[in-house]
Amino acid sequence: MADSLARSVSALCLCALLLAPPAQGQTVSTALVQDYYSFNPGLGFEDISELSIPVVAQFDLGSRTDLLVSTGYASLSSTGSDDNQDLSLSGLLDTEARLSYGLIPGRLSVLVSGVLPSGIQSVQADQVPLLALISNEALDMSTVRFGGGGGLGAGFAGAYPLGSMALGVAATFREEFAYAPVADAPSELNPGIEARIRVGLEGPVTSLGYLRLAGVLSRRAEDQIDGDGQGASGSLWTGYAALERSLTSSTLVLYLYDSFRTGPRIEGTAFGPTVLPRSNVFAIGGRWAFPLRGSDLITARFEYRSTRAAPEVDVEELEALGNAFRAGFEYRLPILRNAAVVAQAEGLIGESGDLSGADLTGLTGYRLGLHLEWTR
């Protein structure tokens, strides 16, 4: 395990060096994040553990051009119960790149993106049961997808003044390439072309503070398995609202998040193609940031999240899939003129299920993280 981790981290560093173009400025961030959750009897697993190492680099290539590159490593394991075996999976994640060019600086940009299939594309069929655990959005796992077949995308983003506020509009199109997600089955999944539209509004609102509103609509064309169409995919509607308020020397942010999938859709994951059911995810939370010792910053975080889903494609009523309350803090410590370390610690308590008709089972866990940010 240690040798595999060392080789993976070395590969990440080499990848970052090879991809780094001549830039006027750049920001690089990485982290070591450990998620651990344990379950009461009833799900077939005692616990699940995930180690994530994301790597993100942003390059300023001129007054109008930016390049964002991201990749990472993740290791996932679970302890089985009720005659279920222990499972594990680890490896690099896909490498994603996004290039943006400002046609009208500050107002209109065009975007092109690409995904290099450097992650895990195919796994063994006996690893499929892990999917029910990491895909439960009540857990909000750090990494839920290891890799796919790669893809290309394009789009635009614009911002326009609207009184004291600003209106933002973005549209992107993405095509993912075919690949075989399960090693024991030669079937190829070819996801349909996805279109996504985002509209946002933000700015000061009298004495209440700074308001942010956003809505996203995602729609994907028909998926295919071995060339056979699987039916039209449902839309994914997402709404977000946040209010930021300064309180003496601190800053408080409260937010709401709601996402609704109108119909089932096929998603390719590290555990094979799966039909994600019609579902709803709701979250409410906030963060409260306090300065300490001048430039240090401590931020308290809290969130309640619940998710519901249809147990079958033809069932209208959504059933509870899980809920969780997460709370913790982040401590940001500048260590050099252009570098900072962020320590993260969060605890979680809630319930989790698998749409089998059984009652939700108890859930506890934590997330620990150490983030490093460097700017040149």
C-alpha positions in Angstrom: 0.0 0.0 0.0 2.8 2.4 1.0 4.7 1.7 -2.2 1.6 2.1 -4.3 0.9 5.4 -2.6 4.4 6.7 -3.1 4.4 5.7 -6.8 1.1 7.5 -7.3 2.2 10.7 -5.5 5.4 10.7 -7.6 3.3 10.3 -10.8 1.2 13.2 -9.7 4.2 15.5 -9.1 5.7 14.5 -12.5 2.4 15.1 -14.2 2.2 18.6 -12.7 5.7 19.4 -13.9 5.1 18.2 -17.4 1.8 20.0 -17.7 3.0 23.3 -16.3 3.3 25.9 -19.2 5.2 29.1 -19.0 3.0 31.3 -16.9 2.9 34.8 -15.5 1.4 33.5 -12.3 0.2 30.2 -10.9 -1.6 28.7 -7.9 -1.1 25.1 -6.9 -3.1 23.4 -4.2 -3.0 19.8 -2.8 -4.4 18.1 0.2 -4.5 14.9 2.2 -8.1 14.1 3.1 -9.3 11.1 5.2 -13.0 10.2 5.3 -14.2 7.5 7.6 -17.8 6.4 8.3 -19.2 3.5 10.3 -22.6 1.9 10.0 -24.9 0.2 12.4 -26.0 -3.4 11.3 -28.3 -3.6 8.3 -26.3 -2.4 5.2 -23.9 -5.3 4.9 -20.9 -3.2 5.7 -19.4 -2.1 9.0 -17.5 0.9 7.7 -16.0 2.7 4.7 -12.7 4.6 4.5 -11.4 6.8 1.8 -8.0 8.6 1.4 -8.0 11.4 -1.2 -5.1 13.4 -2.6 -6.4 16.1 -5.0 -4.0 18.2 -7.0 -5.2 21.4 -8.7 -3.1 23.9 -10.6 -4.2 27.2 -12.1 -1.9 29.1 -14.6 -2.2 32.7 -15.7 -1.1 32.6 -19.3 -1.7 36.3 -20.0 -4.2 39.1 -19.4 -7.0 37.1 -21.0 -6.1 33.4 -20.7 -6.2 31.0 -17.8 -5.6 27.2 -17.6 -6.9 25.0 -14.8 -5.5 21.4 -14.4 -6.7 18.9 -11.8 -5.9 15.3 -11.0 -5.4 13.2 -7.9 -5.2 9.9 -6.2 -7.8 8.1 -4.0 -7.9 4.9 -2.0 -11.2 3.3 -0.9 -11.8 0.4 1.4 -14.7 -1.1 3.3 -15.2 -3.8 6.0 -18.0 -6.2 5.1 -20.5 -7.8 7.5 -23.4 -10.3 7.1 -21.1 -12.6 5.0 -20.1 -9.7 2.7 -16.4 -9.6 1.9 -14.0 -6.7 2.5 -13.5 -4.5 -0.6 -10.8 -2.1 -1.7 -9.9 0.1 -4.7 -7.1 2.6 -5.2 -5.4 4.5 -8.0 -5.1 7.8 -9.9 -8.0 9.9 -10.9 -8.7 11.3 -14.4 -6.8 14.4 -15.3 -9.0 17.3 -16.3 -8.0 20.6 -18.0 -10.0 23.8 -18.7 -8.7 26.7 -20.8 -10.6 30.0 -20.7 -10.1 33.0 -22.9 -11.6 36.4 -22.2 -13.2 37.7 -25.4 -14.4 40.8 -23.5 -12.3 41.0 -20.3 -14.5 40.8 -17.2 -17.6 40.3 -19.3 -17.4 37.3 -21.7 -15.2 34.3 -21.9 -15.0 31.1 -24.0 -14.1 27.8 -22.5 -12.7 24.5 -23.8 -12.0 21.5 -21.6 -10.7 18.0 -21.8 -10.5 14.9 -19.7 -7.5 12.6 -20.0 -8.5 9.0 -18.9 -5.6 8.6 -16.4 -7.8 7.2 -13.7 -9.3 3.7 -13.2 -11.7 2.8 -16.0 -12.5 -0.8 -15.3 -12.9 -2.7 -12.0 -13.8 -6.2 -11.0 -17.5 -7.1 -10.7 -17.2 -8.1 -7.0 -16.3 -4.4 -6.2 -19.8 -3.2 -7.4 -21.4 -3.3 -3.9 -19.2 -0.4 -2.9 -21.3 1.8 -5.2 -24.3 1.9 -2.9 -22.2 3.4 -0.2 -20.2 6.1 -1.9 -23.1 7.2 -4.2 -25.3 8.1 -1.2 -25.1 11.9 -1.4 -26.0 12.2 2.3 -22.3 11.2 3.0 -20.9 13.7 0.6 -17.7 11.7 0.0 -14.6 13.6 -1.1 -14.2 11.3 -4.2 -17.0 9.4 -5.8 -15.6 8.8 -9.3 -12.1 7.5 -10.1 -12.1 7.5 -13.9 -13.9 7.1 -17.2 -13.2 7.1 -20.9 -12.1 10.8 -21.1 -14.0 13.5 -23.0 -14.1 17.0 -24.5 -16.2 20.1 -23.8 -16.7 23.7 -24.8 -18.9 26.6 -23.7 -19.0 30.3 -22.6 -19.5 32.3 -19.5 -20.6 35.9 -19.3 -21.2 38.5 -16.5 -23.3 41.7 -16.9 -24.0 44.5 -14.4 -27.6 44.7 -13.2 -28.0 47.7 -11.0 -25.9 47.1 -7.8 -25.7 43.4 -8.7 -24.2 41.3 -11.4 -25.9 38.7 -13.6 -23.9 35.7 -14.8 -24.8 33.2 -17.5 -22.8 30.2 -18.6 -23.5 27.3 -21.0 -21.3 24.2 -21.6 -21.5 21.1 -23.7 -19.5 17.9 -22.9 -19.1 14.6 -24.7 -17.6 11.6 -22.9 -15.9 8.8 -24.8 -17.0 5.1 -24.6 -15.2 2.8 -22.2 -15.8 -0.6 -20.5 -16.4 0.1 -16.8 -16.4 -3.6 -15.6 -13.4 -5.7 -16.3 -15.4 -9.0 -16.2 -18.0 -7.7 -18.7 -16.9 -6.4 -22.1 -20.0 -4.1 -22.5 -19.0 -0.5 -23.4 -20.8 2.5 -22.0 -21.1 5.6 -24.2 -22.6 8.5 -22.3 -24.8 10.9 -24.2 -23.7 14.5 -24.9 -24.5 16.7 -21.9 -25.6 20.3 -22.0 -25.5 22.5 -18.9 -26.9 26.0 -18.4 -26.1 28.1 -15.3 -27.6 31.4 -14.3 -26.5 33.4 -11.3 -27.2 36.7 -9.6 -25.1 38.3 -6.9 -24.4 41.6 -5.2 -25.1 43.6 -2.0 -28.7 43.7 -0.8 -29.4 46.8 1.4 -28.2 46.2 4.9 -28.7 42.4 4.8 -25.3 41.7 3.3 -24.1 40.1 0.1 -26.5 37.7 -1.7 -25.7 34.9 -4.2 -28.3 33.0 -6.2 -27.6 30.4 -8.8 -29.6 27.9 -10.8 -28.2 25.1 -13.0 -30.0 22.9 -15.5 -28.2 19.8 -16.8 -29.6 17.6 -19.6 -27.9 14.6 -21.3 -28.8 12.9 -24.5 -29.5 9.2 -24.7 -26.9 6.9 -23.2 -25.8 3.7 -25.1 -24.4 0.4 -24.0 -22.8 -1.6 -26.8 -24.5 0.7 -29.3 -28.0 0.2 -27.9 -29.9 3.2 -26.7 -31.0 3.2 -23.1 -33.7 5.8 -23.3 -33.7 9.6 -22.8 -32.0 10.8 -19.6 -33.8 12.9 -17.1 -32.8 16.5 -16.3 -30.9 17.6 -13.2 -32.1 20.9 -11.7 -29.9 22.5 -9.0 -30.6 25.7 -7.0 -28.2 27.5 -4.6 -28.7 30.6 -2.4 -26.2 32.1 0.0 -26.2 35.2 2.2 -22.9 36.7 3.5 -23.0 39.1 6.4 -20.1 40.9 8.2 -20.4 40.9 12.0 -17.7 43.1 13.5 -14.5 41.3 12.7 -16.1 38.1 11.6 -18.0 36.9 8.5 -21.1 34.7 8.6 -22.4 32.8 5.5 -25.7 30.9 5.4 -26.7 28.8 2.4 -29.4 26.5 0.9 -28.8 23.9 -1.7 -31.4 21.8 -3.5 -30.9 19.4 -6.4 -33.6 17.3 -8.2 -33.1 14.6 -10.8 -36.3 14.4 -12.8 -35.7 10.9 -14.1 -33.2 8.0 -13.9 -29.9 8.4 -15.8 -26.9 6.1 -16.4 -23.6 7.2 -14.8 -20.3 5.5 -15.4 -18.4 5.1 -12.2 -15.4 3.2 -11.0 -17.8 0.5 -10.0 -19.5 0.1 -13.4 -22.4 1.7 -15.2 -25.3 2.3 -12.8 -28.8 3.8 -13.1 -29.0 6.7 -10.7 -32.7 6.9 -9.7 -35.0 10.0 -9.7 -33.8 11.7 -6.5 -33.7 14.9 -4.5 -30.8 16.2 -2.4 -31.4 19.1 0.1 -28.8 20.8 2.2 -28.7 23.8 4.6 -25.6 25.1 6.3 -23.2 27.8 7.0 -19.7 28.9 7.9 -18.4 31.6 10.4 -14.9 32.9 9.8 -12.9 34.7 12.6 -9.4 36.2 12.1 -6.8 35.2 14.7 -3.4 36.6 15.3 -3.6 39.0 12.4 -3.5 36.9 9.2 -4.6 33.5 10.7 -8.3 32.5 10.0 -10.5 30.0 11.8 -13.8 29.0 10.2 -16.5 27.0 11.9 -18.7 24.9 9.5 -22.0 23.1 9.8 -24.4 21.5 7.4 -27.5 19.3 7.5 -28.1 17.2 4.3 -30.8 14.8 3.3 -31.4 12.7 0.2 -34.4 10.9 -1.1 -34.7 8.6 -4.2 -37.2 6.4 -6.1 -36.5 2.7 -5.3 -37.6 1.7 -8.8 -37.8 3.4 -12.2 -41.6 3.3 -12.3 -42.2 4.4 -8.7 -43.3 8.0 -8.3 -42.8 8.5 -4.5 -39.3 9.2 -3.2 -38.1 7.3 -0.2 -35.5 8.4 2.4 -32.0 7.3 1.4 -30.0 9.1 4.1 -29.5 12.2 6.2 -26.6 13.6 8.1 -25.5 16.5 10.2 -21.8 17.6 9.7 -20.0 20.1 11.8 -16.3 21.1 12.2 -13.7 23.8 11.6 -10.9 24.9 9.3 -7.8 26.7 10.5 -5.8 28.6 7.9 -2.2 29.4 8.7 0.0 31.4 6.4 3.5 29.8 6.5 5.3 31.9 3.9 4.6 35.1 1.9 2.9 33.1 -0.8 1.9 29.8 0.9 -0.6 28.7 3.5 -1.6 25.5 5.3 -5.3 24.7 6.1 -6.2 22.1 8.7 -9.7 20.6 8.5 -11.6 18.5 11.1 -15.3 17.5 10.8 -17.6 15.1 12.5 -20.8 13.5 11.1 -23.8 11.8 12.6 -26.9 10.6 10.8 -28.7 7.7 9.1 -28.1 5.8 5.8 -30.0 3.3 3.7 -30.0 1.5 0.3 -33.6 1.7 -0.9 -34.2 -2.0 -0.1 -37.3 -1.2 2.0 -35.4 -1.7 5.3 -35.3 1.1 7.9 -32.4 3.5 7.8 -29.4 2.5 9.9 -27.3 4.7 12.2 -24.2 6.4 10.8 -21.2 8.2 12.4 -17.9 9.4 11.0 -15.4 12.1 10.5 -13.3 13.9 7.9 -9.7 15.1 8.5 -7.8 17.1 6.0 -4.5 18.9 5.6 -4.5 21.3 2.6 -1.5 23.2 1.1 -1.9 26.2 -1.1 1.0 27.9 -2.9 0.8 31.0 -5.2 3.6 32.5 -7.4 
